[in-house]
Amino acid sequence: MGKRLRKLRKKITLHREGTNTLVVGGIALLLLNGLLFELSTHYGWTMIPFYVVLAITGVLYLIVVNFFRCPERRFEEDTTGIVIAPADGNIVCIEEVEEKEYFHDRRLMVSIFMSVTNVHANWVPVDGTVLYTRHHNGNFHRAWLPKASEENERATTVIRTPQGTEVLVRQIAGAVARRIVTYTQAGDEVEIDDHLGFIKLGSRVDTYLPLGTKVLVQMRQKTVGNQTVLAKL
């Protein structure tokens, strides 16, 4: 595994993708609350009590902090021939579909929808070698709609396992998400526990598997990234 990916496995509590957002947002809220404090204490401005604004802005900031959390997770079992959930969320689709970007044939797609309350870090679903990565600009339909997989902004990564099976994982932006980050590049040697990337705000991750793969999750089941076993190849 390359040094670039290995560094991502260090223990962290907040994802690095949230640094700018949290710093800029924190400064903006401090300035806002400072201004309101001055208006309320020195000029008698009481249309909205200062403590109410402070409480509201504090809760909003904590929600944003929660969104960027990134727990360290290790999959302790044998990873041979298994596919791990690449994201936290809920299973919203398990069906056979036509994959048109890379395989150009029928594949079994397992989709995980992430709400704004989920961890939005994404993990590599299988051990292997990255064969293909590509980012596509696109629309921002609601992430759970079928057309989102082909029309929304998305990033595709294909990994070939040591046993020769190719697995495609696609990060998809939603109606609110506006940025997808993918860390892998073609030629990287990756493994379960590595970080695949990050999607800001509500979004979805699809995993495409060969037909006949034994799926081990059910519709509406909650998944934990890098912990829940999606399938057995």
C-alpha positions as CSV (number, residue, x, y, z in Angstrom):
1,M,0.0,0.0,0.0
2,G,1.3,3.4,-0.9
3,K,2.4,5.9,1.7
4,R,-0.3,8.3,0.7
5,L,-3.1,5.8,1.6
6,R,-1.3,4.5,4.6
7,K,-1.4,8.0,6.2
8,L,-5.2,8.0,6.0
9,R,-5.3,5.1,8.5
10,K,-4.0,7.1,11.4
11,K,-6.5,7.6,14.3
12,I,-8.5,10.8,13.8
13,T,-11.7,12.1,15.2
14,L,-12.6,14.7,12.5
15,H,-12.1,14.2,8.8
16,R,-9.5,16.5,7.2
17,E,-12.1,17.4,4.5
18,G,-13.9,19.4,7.2
19,T,-11.0,21.6,8.3
20,N,-11.7,24.6,6.2
21,T,-15.5,24.4,6.8
22,L,-15.1,24.1,10.5
23,V,-12.5,26.9,10.8
24,V,-14.4,29.4,8.6
25,G,-17.7,28.5,10.1
26,G,-16.4,28.8,13.6
27,I,-15.0,32.3,12.9
28,A,-18.2,33.4,11.3
29,L,-20.3,32.3,14.2
30,L,-18.0,33.9,16.7
31,L,-18.2,37.2,14.8
32,L,-22.0,36.9,14.5
33,N,-22.4,36.2,18.2
34,G,-20.0,38.9,19.2
35,L,-21.9,41.5,17.1
36,L,-25.2,40.4,18.6
37,F,-23.8,40.6,22.1
38,E,-22.6,44.1,21.5
39,L,-26.0,45.1,20.1
40,S,-27.9,43.6,23.0
41,T,-25.7,44.8,25.9
42,H,-24.7,48.3,24.7
43,Y,-27.6,49.3,22.4
44,G,-30.5,47.5,24.0
45,W,-31.3,45.5,20.9
46,T,-33.5,42.7,22.1
47,M,-35.6,41.6,19.1
48,I,-34.0,38.1,19.4
49,P,-32.3,37.5,22.8
50,F,-28.6,36.9,22.5
51,Y,-28.6,33.7,24.4
52,V,-31.2,32.2,22.0
53,V,-29.0,33.0,19.0
54,L,-26.0,31.6,20.8
55,A,-27.8,28.4,21.5
56,I,-29.1,28.0,18.0
57,T,-25.7,28.7,16.4
58,G,-24.0,26.5,18.8
59,V,-26.3,23.5,18.0
60,L,-25.8,24.2,14.2
61,Y,-22.1,24.2,14.6
62,L,-22.2,20.9,16.6
63,I,-24.3,19.3,13.8
64,V,-21.6,20.3,11.3
65,V,-18.8,19.0,13.6
66,N,-20.8,15.7,13.9
67,F,-21.1,15.5,10.1
68,F,-17.3,15.6,9.7
69,R,-16.5,13.0,12.3
70,C,-14.3,10.1,11.2
71,P,-14.0,7.2,13.6
72,E,-11.1,4.8,13.3
73,R,-12.4,1.4,12.3
74,R,-10.6,-1.9,11.8
75,F,-12.1,-5.0,10.3
76,E,-10.6,-7.8,12.4
77,E,-11.8,-10.8,10.5
78,D,-10.5,-12.6,7.4
79,T,-11.0,-10.4,4.3
80,T,-10.6,-13.1,1.7
81,G,-13.5,-13.0,-0.8
82,I,-15.7,-10.6,1.1
83,V,-17.1,-7.2,0.3
84,I,-17.4,-4.6,3.2
85,A,-19.8,-1.7,3.3
86,P,-18.0,1.4,1.9
87,A,-20.2,3.8,3.9
88,D,-22.5,4.3,6.9
89,G,-26.2,4.5,6.0
90,N,-29.2,2.4,4.9
91,I,-29.5,-0.2,2.1
92,V,-31.9,1.4,-0.4
93,C,-31.4,-0.9,-3.4
94,I,-30.3,-4.5,-4.2
95,E,-31.0,-5.3,-7.8
96,E,-29.5,-6.5,-11.1
97,V,-28.7,-3.5,-13.4
98,E,-26.9,-2.6,-16.6
99,E,-23.5,-1.0,-15.7
100,K,-22.8,1.3,-18.6
101,E,-19.5,3.0,-17.7
102,Y,-16.9,0.3,-17.2
103,F,-18.3,-3.3,-17.4
104,H,-21.0,-2.7,-20.0
105,D,-22.9,-5.7,-18.8
106,R,-25.3,-6.8,-16.1
107,R,-24.1,-6.5,-12.5
108,L,-25.6,-6.8,-9.0
109,M,-25.9,-3.3,-7.5
110,V,-26.1,-2.7,-3.7
111,S,-26.8,0.9,-2.8
112,I,-26.2,2.7,0.5
113,F,-27.9,6.0,1.2
114,M,-26.2,8.4,3.6
115,S,-28.3,11.0,5.4
116,V,-26.7,14.2,6.8
117,T,-26.5,12.5,10.2
118,N,-24.2,9.6,9.0
119,V,-20.5,9.5,8.9
120,H,-19.6,10.6,5.4
121,A,-16.1,9.1,5.1
122,N,-16.0,6.2,2.6
123,W,-13.9,3.0,2.9
124,V,-12.4,0.7,0.3
125,P,-14.8,-2.3,0.1
126,V,-12.3,-5.0,-1.0
127,D,-8.6,-5.8,-0.9
128,G,-6.9,-5.5,-4.3
129,T,-5.4,-3.3,-7.0
130,V,-7.2,-0.1,-8.3
131,L,-7.7,-0.5,-12.1
132,Y,-9.8,2.6,-12.9
133,T,-10.8,5.9,-11.3
134,R,-12.9,8.6,-12.9
135,H,-14.8,11.7,-11.7
136,H,-17.9,12.8,-13.6
137,N,-19.6,16.2,-13.3
138,G,-23.3,16.0,-13.4
139,N,-26.7,17.0,-11.9
140,F,-27.8,16.9,-8.3
141,H,-30.9,14.8,-8.2
142,R,-32.0,13.3,-4.9
143,A,-29.5,10.6,-4.2
144,W,-32.0,7.8,-3.8
145,L,-33.5,8.2,-7.3
146,P,-32.4,5.5,-9.8
147,K,-31.2,8.1,-12.3
148,A,-28.8,9.6,-9.8
149,S,-26.4,6.7,-10.5
150,E,-25.9,7.8,-14.1
151,E,-26.8,11.5,-14.1
152,N,-25.5,13.0,-10.8
153,E,-22.0,14.1,-10.1
154,R,-20.2,10.9,-9.2
155,A,-16.8,9.2,-8.9
156,T,-16.1,5.6,-10.0
157,T,-13.4,3.3,-8.7
158,V,-12.8,-0.2,-9.9
159,I,-10.7,-2.7,-7.8
160,R,-9.5,-6.1,-8.8
161,T,-9.2,-8.5,-5.9
162,P,-6.3,-10.9,-5.4
163,Q,-8.7,-13.7,-6.7
164,G,-9.2,-11.7,-10.0
165,T,-12.8,-10.4,-9.3
166,E,-13.5,-6.8,-10.3
167,V,-15.6,-4.7,-8.0
168,L,-16.9,-1.2,-8.9
169,V,-17.7,1.3,-6.2
170,R,-19.4,4.6,-7.1
171,Q,-19.7,7.7,-4.9
172,I,-22.7,9.7,-5.9
173,A,-23.6,13.3,-4.9
174,G,-27.1,14.1,-3.8
175,A,-29.4,17.1,-4.0
176,V,-27.4,18.9,-1.3
177,A,-23.9,17.4,-1.7
178,R,-21.6,19.5,-3.8
179,R,-18.2,17.8,-3.5
180,I,-16.9,14.3,-3.9
181,V,-13.3,13.5,-2.9
182,T,-11.7,10.2,-4.0
183,Y,-8.2,9.3,-2.7
184,T,-7.4,6.2,-4.8
185,Q,-5.7,6.3,-8.2
186,A,-5.2,3.6,-10.9
187,G,-2.3,1.3,-9.8
188,D,-2.8,1.8,-6.0
189,E,-2.6,-1.4,-3.9
190,V,-5.5,-1.0,-1.4
191,E,-7.1,-3.0,1.3
192,I,-10.1,-3.1,3.6
193,D,-9.5,-0.4,6.3
194,D,-8.2,2.1,3.8
195,H,-10.2,5.3,3.2
196,L,-11.7,5.6,-0.3
197,G,-12.8,9.2,0.0
198,F,-15.4,11.6,1.4
199,I,-18.8,13.0,0.2
200,K,-20.0,16.3,1.7
201,L,-23.7,16.2,2.9
202,G,-26.5,13.7,1.9
203,S,-25.4,11.3,-0.8
204,R,-25.1,7.6,-1.8
205,V,-22.5,4.9,-2.5
206,D,-23.2,2.1,-5.0
207,T,-21.2,-1.2,-5.1
208,Y,-21.4,-3.3,-8.3
209,L,-20.8,-7.0,-7.9
210,P,-20.7,-10.0,-10.3
211,L,-24.0,-11.8,-10.9
212,G,-24.3,-14.7,-8.6
213,T,-22.6,-12.9,-5.7
214,K,-24.1,-13.9,-2.3
215,V,-25.5,-10.7,-0.8
216,L,-25.5,-10.7,3.0
217,V,-27.6,-7.5,3.7
218,Q,-31.3,-6.7,3.3
219,M,-33.3,-3.7,2.2
220,R,-33.5,-0.9,4.7
221,Q,-30.7,-2.5,6.8
222,K,-28.4,-0.1,8.5
223,T,-24.7,-0.4,7.5
224,V,-21.5,0.6,9.3
225,G,-18.7,1.5,7.0
226,N,-15.7,-0.9,7.1
227,Q,-17.7,-3.1,9.5
228,T,-20.8,-4.5,7.9
229,V,-20.2,-7.3,5.4
230,L,-22.2,-6.6,2.2
231,A,-21.5,-9.8,0.3
232,K,-19.4,-12.9,-0.3
233,L,-17.7,-13.1,-3.7
